[in-house]
Amino acid sequence: MTRPRTALVTGASRGLGAAVSAALARDGLNVALNYRRDSAAATSLRERVTAAGGRAELFRADITDEDDVGRLCDSVRETFGAIDVLVLNATGPQPDIPVEELRWADVLAQLEFFVKSPLLLVRKVVPGMKERGYGRIVHIGSDVVHLGPPKSSAYVAAKSAQLGLAHSWAREFGPHGITVNFVAPGWIPTDRHHGIPASLMEEYARDVPLGRLGSPSDIGEAVAFLASDRAAFITGQTLTVNGGTTLS
């Protein structure tokens, strides 16, 4: 009997991570739900996935800590047998900081999530992917790489560096049957945006060619596609999911 493929989704308990996890589980993958703090949200997601006929298990870990990442990957393999798909979704606070007030520590805080964490995780999962001749790595990036919003230079720099990792890794891992792609959402309202005035959302939506805001499920479907065999000949690419805001 063929083993079902397994996806490890970081920062899976809420928002985009939860939508990605649900889409992958619907497509028949076992899903390792990584979270750091919100055990209640992670448990609720697992229950929803299970109720829909999927399989998901919870794995608590700080994906910016090397020892935690090692334990996380070992635990996922012990539970499911292997890690076939890695979705690099976890994120942290993204404060607006004018350049005059920006400290190097603020830049490093962003690099922890978007450069250090992907590196730690990929180092742990790629050997197994190479051995099996199969793997899918999907970065959750951002369209800020192209838009360059003000007061976000640390975040933009870190997301740009993450895109660079995806490009380099696509070339390095391609001969081993491993694809590496970058999904770049626009502003997708999630629970982390509670409290933002409706007027700001409406203003943003007016500049979206499709005339509306996206939903977490839009990102989930994009990742599910790139993680599937339908995307077997796609690597090193950016799939921008923002209703056409960047148009390129």
N, C-alpha and C positions, 0 to 999 in steps of 0.2 A: 504494500500500500504506500502510495506517495505521501510524504510528509507535507502538510499544508505549509505554505510560506509564512514567515513571521516578520512583522514590522515592529520596530522600536520607534516610538514617537516621543520625543522629549517635550516637556511642558504640555502634557496631554490633558490635564484635568479640566481646562476651561477654554473658552474662546476658539481660536483657530485650531489649536491642538485637538480639542474635543471633536470638532467637525471633521478634521483629517482622520482621526481614529475611527469615528463612526463610518466614514466612507470606506476605509480600508477593510474594516470588519465586515461590512456589507458585501464587499467583493470576495470574501472568503479567506482573508488573511487572519492568522492569529495576531493579536495586537498587544504589545507590551506597553502599558500606559505608565510613562514616567511622570512623576510629580515631585515637588519638593515640600510644599507646606499644606496645601488644601486637600487633606485626605477625604473630607466629606464630598467635595466636588468630584474627586477621582473615583470614589466608591459609587456615587450616583451615575457617573458615566459608564462604569463597568456594568452596573445593573441594567442600564438602557441597552448596551451592546448585547448583553446576555439575553435579555428579553426579546431582542430582535433576531436571535438565533446565532449570534456571533460568539467568538471566544476572546476574552480579554482578561489580563491579570495586571495587578498593580505593582509598581516598583518605585519605591521612594529613593531618591538620590539627588544630590547637588551635582549637576553636570558640569560645573566649573571646577570641581575638586577631583584630582587625578585618582585618588584612592576610591572615592565614591563611584567614579566612572568604571573602574575595574570591577568593583563588586556588582554594579548594575549589570554590566555585560555578562559577567559570569552567571548571575542569577537568571537572566533572560535565557541564556543557552541551556541552563539546567532545567528550566521550565518547559521550553518549547523546542529545544534541540539545536537551534541555530538562529542567527539574525540575518535575514535575507534583504530586508528593506530598512534603511535608516532615514528617519525624517527629523531634520535638525530644526526644531521649532521653538525651543525654549528661549525666553527673552526676559529682560528685566525692565526697570524704570527707564523712561526716555525723557528726561526733563529738558525743557527749553532753557538754554544757557547762552547768553550773548558771549561773543568771543572774548570781550574784555574781562569776563568773569570766569572763563573756562580754564580749568586746571588740568594738568596732565593726568591726574587721578581720575578725572571725569572721562577722559578718553580711554584710559585703561579699563574702567568699569564696563564700557561698551565692548571693548576687545575681549574681555573675559567671556562674554556670552557668544560673540559672533566670530571669534577666531580661535581662542583657546579651547572652548568647549567642542566645536566641531573637530579640531585636531585630536583632542583626547579620545573622542568617540570613534573617529575614523581609524585611528591607530589600533583600536581594540577590535573593530568589526571587519576591517578589510582583509586580514589574513584568512579568515574563514571564507569570505566571499571569493577570494582568489583561489582557494583550494577547491571550491565547488564550481568555479567558472561562471558565477552569476552573482549579481548584486544590483541594488538600486539605492542611490543616495540622493535625497531631495533636500535642498536647503530652502527654508522659508526666509526669503529676503525681503525687499521692500522697493517700491518705485522711487523712494527718496534718492536712490543712487543716481537716477536721471533728473529728478526734480530739484534736488539740492535746497530744501527749505531752510530759511534763516533760523538761527539759534539752535540748529540741530547738527552742527558740524561734527561733533564726536560720534553721534549715531550714524550720520551719513558716511563718515570715514570708516567706521567699523563694518557697516553693511557693504561698502565698496570692497573692503578687504575680503569679506566673506565671498563676494562674487568672484574675486581673483582666485580664491581657493577652489571654487567650483570649476573654473576654467582649467586650472592646472591639473586638478585631480581627474578631470574628464580625460585628458590626454594620457595621464599616467596609468589610470586604471582601465582604460578602454580595451587594451589587448587582453585583459583578463575577464571580459564579459560584464564589466561593472559600468553602469551609466551614472553620471553625476549631473544633476540639473538644478536650476534655481527658479523657484516660484516667487514672483515679486508682486505682492498684493498692493493695492492702493489703500486708502483709508477704509477699513472694514470695521464698522462698529461692533464691539463685543461688550461683555460685562465690565471690562476694564475702563470703558468710556462712559460709564454711568455718571450722570451729573453734567455732561457736556450739553450746553443749550441746544435746543432743536434748531434755532436760527443758524447756528454754525454748521450743522449738518446739512441744512437746506442750502446754505451758501455754497458749500463744497459740492453738493449734488448738481447745482446749476452749471458747474464747470465740467461735469462728466458727460461725454458725448452721448452715453446711453440714458442720461437724465435721472439717474438714481444712484444710491449707494449700493455696494455689494453686500453679500452676507457671508458668514463663515462657511456655509456649504459650498459657495463658489470656489473657495480655496481647497476645501476637501475634495471636490471633484477634480480639480487640476492635479493635485498630488496623487489621487487614485489613478489617474490616467498615466502619469509619469512612472508610477510604481508598477504598472501592469506590463504584460507582454505586448500590448498594443503600441507601447513606446520603446520597443526594443532597439530601434535604430535612431534614437534621439538622445544625444548627450552633449554636455557643454553648453546648453541653451538656457535662455531666460524666458520663462512663460509669465508675462505680465498680466495680472488679473485685476484691472482697475477701471473697466468700463470704457477704455479708450483714452484715458486722461493724458497719457504720454504719446499715444499714436505711433510709437516706433520701438 
